[in-house]
Amino acid sequence: MAKRQPLNVFDFAIRAEKEGIEFYTKAAKKFADYDMKNLFLKLAKEEAAHLKLFTELKMKADTLDIDQILKDPDIDDYMEAIVQEGLFPKGDTVNKRLERVDSPAAAAAVAMAAEKSAILLYTELARISRERDQKKLFEKIVKEEKSHVVMVRNLRADHDPAYAALAFGRFF
C-alpha cells in the first residue's frame, strides 16, 4: 500500500460534503417528483453550508497553527475507510451511482446510506477532536445529519410502500 500524506481532520469533512453536494444536485435533476427534487436541493444546500463552514474552520486552524493532523495511522485508516465506503465506494462516482438509481425510492436509499455514513464520520471526528469548539461543531453537524436521515426516511416511505411498512408499520 502506498504511503499517503497525513490528512487534516477537516479534509475528511470537506471531501464528504463535496461528494454529498454533487450527488444531491445531480439526483435533484434526475427526478421530476416535486418533493424528491426539493428534498435533494435542500440537502445539497445544507451540505454546501457545511462545506463552507469546514473550509473556513480549516483556514482558521491553519492561520492559528492549530495541529489538526491525524497522527494515529489506525485512526487515519479508519477515517479513510468511513469516507471511502460511505457515499461512493472506491471506484464509484456520482454518475455511476446515479445510473443505477432508477426510482425516487432507490435515490432515497442511497441518500439514507450517505447520511448514516456522515453521522458515523462526524461522530468519530467529534470523538478525536482536541479542541472543545471543534468538538461542539462536529456534534452540531451530527444533529443536522440525523435530521437529514429523518427527512429522507419520510420521503422514502412516501415512494416505497414496502419500506413504509417496515419503517412505520403502515401500508398505502
MODELLER restraints for C-alpha pairs under 7 A, 6 or more apart:
rsr = mdl.restraints
at = mdl.atoms
rsr.add(forms.Gaussian(group=physical.xy_distance, feature=features.Distance(at['CA:6:A'], at['CA:69:A']), mean=6.38, stdev=0.5))
rsr.add(forms.Gaussian(group=physical.xy_distance, feature=features.Distance(at['CA:6:A'], at['CA:70:A']), mean=6.28, stdev=0.5))
rsr.add(forms.Gaussian(group=physical.xy_distance, feature=features.Distance(at['CA:6:A'], at['CA:71:A']), mean=6.93, stdev=0.5))
rsr.add(forms.Gaussian(group=physical.xy_distance, feature=features.Distance(at['CA:7:A'], at['CA:69:A']), mean=5.68, stdev=0.5))
rsr.add(forms.Gaussian(group=physical.xy_distance, feature=features.Distance(at['CA:7:A'], at['CA:70:A']), mean=6.03, stdev=0.5))
rsr.add(forms.Gaussian(group=physical.xy_distance, feature=features.Distance(at['CA:8:A'], at['CA:68:A']), mean=5.22, stdev=0.5))
rsr.add(forms.Gaussian(group=physical.xy_distance, feature=features.Distance(at['CA:8:A'], at['CA:69:A']), mean=4.37, stdev=0.5))
rsr.add(forms.Gaussian(group=physical.xy_distance, feature=features.Distance(at['CA:8:A'], at['CA:70:A']), mean=6.23, stdev=0.5))
rsr.add(forms.Gaussian(group=physical.xy_distance, feature=features.Distance(at['CA:9:A'], at['CA:68:A']), mean=5.72, stdev=0.5))
rsr.add(forms.Gaussian(group=physical.xy_distance, feature=features.Distance(at['CA:9:A'], at['CA:69:A']), mean=6.12, stdev=0.5))
rsr.add(forms.Gaussian(group=physical.xy_distance, feature=features.Distance(at['CA:9:A'], at['CA:70:A']), mean=6.44, stdev=0.5))
rsr.add(forms.Gaussian(group=physical.xy_distance, feature=features.Distance(at['CA:10:A'], at['CA:54:A']), mean=6.15, stdev=0.5))
rsr.add(forms.Gaussian(group=physical.xy_distance, feature=features.Distance(at['CA:10:A'], at['CA:58:A']), mean=5.97, stdev=0.5))
rsr.add(forms.Gaussian(group=physical.xy_distance, feature=features.Distance(at['CA:12:A'], at['CA:83:A']), mean=6.98, stdev=0.5))
rsr.add(forms.Gaussian(group=physical.xy_distance, feature=features.Distance(at['CA:13:A'], at['CA:54:A']), mean=6.88, stdev=0.5))
rsr.add(forms.Gaussian(group=physical.xy_distance, feature=features.Distance(at['CA:14:A'], at['CA:51:A']), mean=5.63, stdev=0.5))
rsr.add(forms.Gaussian(group=physical.xy_distance, feature=features.Distance(at['CA:14:A'], at['CA:54:A']), mean=6.25, stdev=0.5))
rsr.add(forms.Gaussian(group=physical.xy_distance, feature=features.Distance(at['CA:14:A'], at['CA:55:A']), mean=6.84, stdev=0.5))
rsr.add(forms.Gaussian(group=physical.xy_distance, feature=features.Distance(at['CA:16:A'], at['CA:83:A']), mean=6.53, stdev=0.5))
rsr.add(forms.Gaussian(group=physical.xy_distance, feature=features.Distance(at['CA:17:A'], at['CA:47:A']), mean=5.53, stdev=0.5))
rsr.add(forms.Gaussian(group=physical.xy_distance, feature=features.Distance(at['CA:17:A'], at['CA:48:A']), mean=6.97, stdev=0.5))
rsr.add(forms.Gaussian(group=physical.xy_distance, feature=features.Distance(at['CA:17:A'], at['CA:50:A']), mean=6.84, stdev=0.5))
rsr.add(forms.Gaussian(group=physical.xy_distance, feature=features.Distance(at['CA:17:A'], at['CA:51:A']), mean=5.59, stdev=0.5))
rsr.add(forms.Gaussian(group=physical.xy_distance, feature=features.Distance(at['CA:18:A'], at['CA:51:A']), mean=6.93, stdev=0.5))
rsr.add(forms.Gaussian(group=physical.xy_distance, feature=features.Distance(at['CA:20:A'], at['CA:44:A']), mean=6.80, stdev=0.5))
rsr.add(forms.Gaussian(group=physical.xy_distance, feature=features.Distance(at['CA:20:A'], at['CA:47:A']), mean=6.54, stdev=0.5))
rsr.add(forms.Gaussian(group=physical.xy_distance, feature=features.Distance(at['CA:21:A'], at['CA:44:A']), mean=4.61, stdev=0.5))
rsr.add(forms.Gaussian(group=physical.xy_distance, feature=features.Distance(at['CA:21:A'], at['CA:47:A']), mean=5.84, stdev=0.5))
rsr.add(forms.Gaussian(group=physical.xy_distance, feature=features.Distance(at['CA:21:A'], at['CA:48:A']), mean=6.36, stdev=0.5))
rsr.add(forms.Gaussian(group=physical.xy_distance, feature=features.Distance(at['CA:22:A'], at['CA:94:A']), mean=6.97, stdev=0.5))
rsr.add(forms.Gaussian(group=physical.xy_distance, feature=features.Distance(at['CA:23:A'], at['CA:94:A']), mean=5.60, stdev=0.5))
rsr.add(forms.Gaussian(group=physical.xy_distance, feature=features.Distance(at['CA:24:A'], at['CA:40:A']), mean=4.96, stdev=0.5))
rsr.add(forms.Gaussian(group=physical.xy_distance, feature=features.Distance(at['CA:24:A'], at['CA:41:A']), mean=6.45, stdev=0.5))
rsr.add(forms.Gaussian(group=physical.xy_distance, feature=features.Distance(at['CA:24:A'], at['CA:43:A']), mean=6.62, stdev=0.5))
rsr.add(forms.Gaussian(group=physical.xy_distance, feature=features.Distance(at['CA:24:A'], at['CA:44:A']), mean=5.26, stdev=0.5))
rsr.add(forms.Gaussian(group=physical.xy_distance, feature=features.Distance(at['CA:25:A'], at['CA:40:A']), mean=6.62, stdev=0.5))
rsr.add(forms.Gaussian(group=physical.xy_distance, feature=features.Distance(at['CA:25:A'], at['CA:41:A']), mean=6.13, stdev=0.5))
rsr.add(forms.Gaussian(group=physical.xy_distance, feature=features.Distance(at['CA:25:A'], at['CA:44:A']), mean=5.98, stdev=0.5))
rsr.add(forms.Gaussian(group=physical.xy_distance, feature=features.Distance(at['CA:27:A'], at['CA:40:A']), mean=6.72, stdev=0.5))
rsr.add(forms.Gaussian(group=physical.xy_distance, feature=features.Distance(at['CA:28:A'], at['CA:37:A']), mean=4.40, stdev=0.5))
rsr.add(forms.Gaussian(group=physical.xy_distance, feature=features.Distance(at['CA:28:A'], at['CA:40:A']), mean=5.28, stdev=0.5))
rsr.add(forms.Gaussian(group=physical.xy_distance, feature=features.Distance(at['CA:28:A'], at['CA:41:A']), mean=6.09, stdev=0.5))
rsr.add(forms.Gaussian(group=physical.xy_distance, feature=features.Distance(at['CA:31:A'], at['CA:37:A']), mean=6.28, stdev=0.5))
rsr.add(forms.Gaussian(group=physical.xy_distance, feature=features.Distance(at['CA:31:A'], at['CA:104:A']), mean=6.96, stdev=0.5))
rsr.add(forms.Gaussian(group=physical.xy_distance, feature=features.Distance(at['CA:36:A'], at['CA:104:A']), mean=6.82, stdev=0.5))
rsr.add(forms.Gaussian(group=physical.xy_distance, feature=features.Distance(at['CA:70:A'], at['CA:76:A']), mean=5.98, stdev=0.5))
rsr.add(forms.Gaussian(group=physical.xy_distance, feature=features.Distance(at['CA:82:A'], at['CA:117:A']), mean=6.82, stdev=0.5))
rsr.add(forms.Gaussian(group=physical.xy_distance, feature=features.Distance(at['CA:82:A'], at['CA:121:A']), mean=6.38, stdev=0.5))
rsr.add(forms.Gaussian(group=physical.xy_distance, feature=features.Distance(at['CA:84:A'], at['CA:90:A']), mean=5.82, stdev=0.5))
rsr.add(forms.Gaussian(group=physical.xy_distance, feature=features.Distance(at['CA:86:A'], at['CA:114:A']), mean=5.76, stdev=0.5))
rsr.add(forms.Gaussian(group=physical.xy_distance, feature=features.Distance(at['CA:86:A'], at['CA:117:A']), mean=5.19, stdev=0.5))
rsr.add(forms.Gaussian(group=physical.xy_distance, feature=features.Distance(at['CA:87:A'], at['CA:113:A']), mean=6.90, stdev=0.5))
rsr.add(forms.Gaussian(group=physical.xy_distance, feature=features.Distance(at['CA:87:A'], at['CA:114:A']), mean=4.68, stdev=0.5))
rsr.add(forms.Gaussian(group=physical.xy_distance, feature=features.Distance(at['CA:101:A'], at['CA:107:A']), mean=5.68, stdev=0.5))
rsr.add(forms.Gaussian(group=physical.xy_distance, feature=features.Distance(at['CA:104:A'], at['CA:159:A']), mean=6.52, stdev=0.5))
rsr.add(forms.Gaussian(group=physical.xy_distance, feature=features.Distance(at['CA:105:A'], at['CA:156:A']), mean=5.23, stdev=0.5))
rsr.add(forms.Gaussian(group=physical.xy_distance, feature=features.Distance(at['CA:105:A'], at['CA:159:A']), mean=5.39, stdev=0.5))
rsr.add(forms.Gaussian(group=physical.xy_distance, feature=features.Distance(at['CA:105:A'], at['CA:160:A']), mean=5.60, stdev=0.5))
rsr.add(forms.Gaussian(group=physical.xy_distance, feature=features.Distance(at['CA:108:A'], at['CA:152:A']), mean=6.00, stdev=0.5))
rsr.add(forms.Gaussian(group=physical.xy_distance, feature=features.Distance(at['CA:108:A'], at['CA:156:A']), mean=5.40, stdev=0.5))
rsr.add(forms.Gaussian(group=physical.xy_distance, feature=features.Distance(at['CA:111:A'], at['CA:152:A']), mean=6.99, stdev=0.5))
rsr.add(forms.Gaussian(group=physical.xy_distance, feature=features.Distance(at['CA:112:A'], at['CA:149:A']), mean=5.88, stdev=0.5))
rsr.add(forms.Gaussian(group=physical.xy_distance, feature=features.Distance(at['CA:112:A'], at['CA:152:A']), mean=6.18, stdev=0.5))
rsr.add(forms.Gaussian(group=physical.xy_distance, feature=features.Distance(at['CA:115:A'], at['CA:145:A']), mean=6.03, stdev=0.5))
rsr.add(forms.Gaussian(group=physical.xy_distance, feature=features.Distance(at['CA:115:A'], at['CA:148:A']), mean=6.73, stdev=0.5))
rsr.add(forms.Gaussian(group=physical.xy_distance, feature=features.Distance(at['CA:115:A'], at['CA:149:A']), mean=6.00, stdev=0.5))
rsr.add(forms.Gaussian(group=physical.xy_distance, feature=features.Distance(at['CA:118:A'], at['CA:145:A']), mean=6.81, stdev=0.5))
rsr.add(forms.Gaussian(group=physical.xy_distance, feature=features.Distance(at['CA:119:A'], at['CA:142:A']), mean=5.33, stdev=0.5))
rsr.add(forms.Gaussian(group=physical.xy_distance, feature=features.Distance(at['CA:119:A'], at['CA:145:A']), mean=6.04, stdev=0.5))
rsr.add(forms.Gaussian(group=physical.xy_distance, feature=features.Distance(at['CA:119:A'], at['CA:146:A']), mean=6.90, stdev=0.5))
rsr.add(forms.Gaussian(group=physical.xy_distance, feature=features.Distance(at['CA:122:A'], at['CA:138:A']), mean=5.54, stdev=0.5))
rsr.add(forms.Gaussian(group=physical.xy_distance, feature=features.Distance(at['CA:122:A'], at['CA:142:A']), mean=5.94, stdev=0.5))
rsr.add(forms.Gaussian(group=physical.xy_distance, feature=features.Distance(at['CA:123:A'], at['CA:138:A']), mean=6.92, stdev=0.5))
rsr.add(forms.Gaussian(group=physical.xy_distance, feature=features.Distance(at['CA:123:A'], at['CA:139:A']), mean=6.70, stdev=0.5))
rsr.add(forms.Gaussian(group=physical.xy_distance, feature=features.Distance(at['CA:123:A'], at['CA:142:A']), mean=6.46, stdev=0.5))
rsr.add(forms.Gaussian(group=physical.xy_distance, feature=features.Distance(at['CA:125:A'], at['CA:138:A']), mean=6.69, stdev=0.5))
rsr.add(forms.Gaussian(group=physical.xy_distance, feature=features.Distance(at['CA:126:A'], at['CA:135:A']), mean=4.52, stdev=0.5))
rsr.add(forms.Gaussian(group=physical.xy_distance, feature=features.Distance(at['CA:126:A'], at['CA:138:A']), mean=5.15, stdev=0.5))
rsr.add(forms.Gaussian(group=physical.xy_distance, feature=features.Distance(at['CA:126:A'], at['CA:139:A']), mean=6.11, stdev=0.5))
rsr.add(forms.Gaussian(group=physical.xy_distance, feature=features.Distance(at['CA:129:A'], at['CA:135:A']), mean=5.41, stdev=0.5))
rsr.add(forms.Gaussian(group=physical.xy_distance, feature=features.Distance(at['CA:157:A'], at['CA:163:A']), mean=5.67, stdev=0.5))
rsr.add(forms.Gaussian(group=physical.xy_distance, feature=features.Distance(at['CA:157:A'], at['CA:164:A']), mean=4.28, stdev=0.5))
rsr.add(forms.Gaussian(group=physical.xy_distance, feature=features.Distance(at['CA:161:A'], at['CA:171:A']), mean=6.18, stdev=0.5))
rsr.add(forms.Gaussian(group=physical.xy_distance, feature=features.Distance(at['CA:161:A'], at['CA:172:A']), mean=6.20, stdev=0.5))
rsr.add(forms.Gaussian(group=physical.xy_distance, feature=features.Distance(at['CA:164:A'], at['CA:170:A']), mean=6.11, stdev=0.5))
rsr.add(forms.Gaussian(group=physical.xy_distance, feature=features.Distance(at['CA:164:A'], at['CA:171:A']), mean=6.70, stdev=0.5))
rsr.add(forms.Gaussian(group=physical.xy_distance, feature=features.Distance(at['CA:165:A'], at['CA:171:A']), mean=5.36, stdev=0.5))
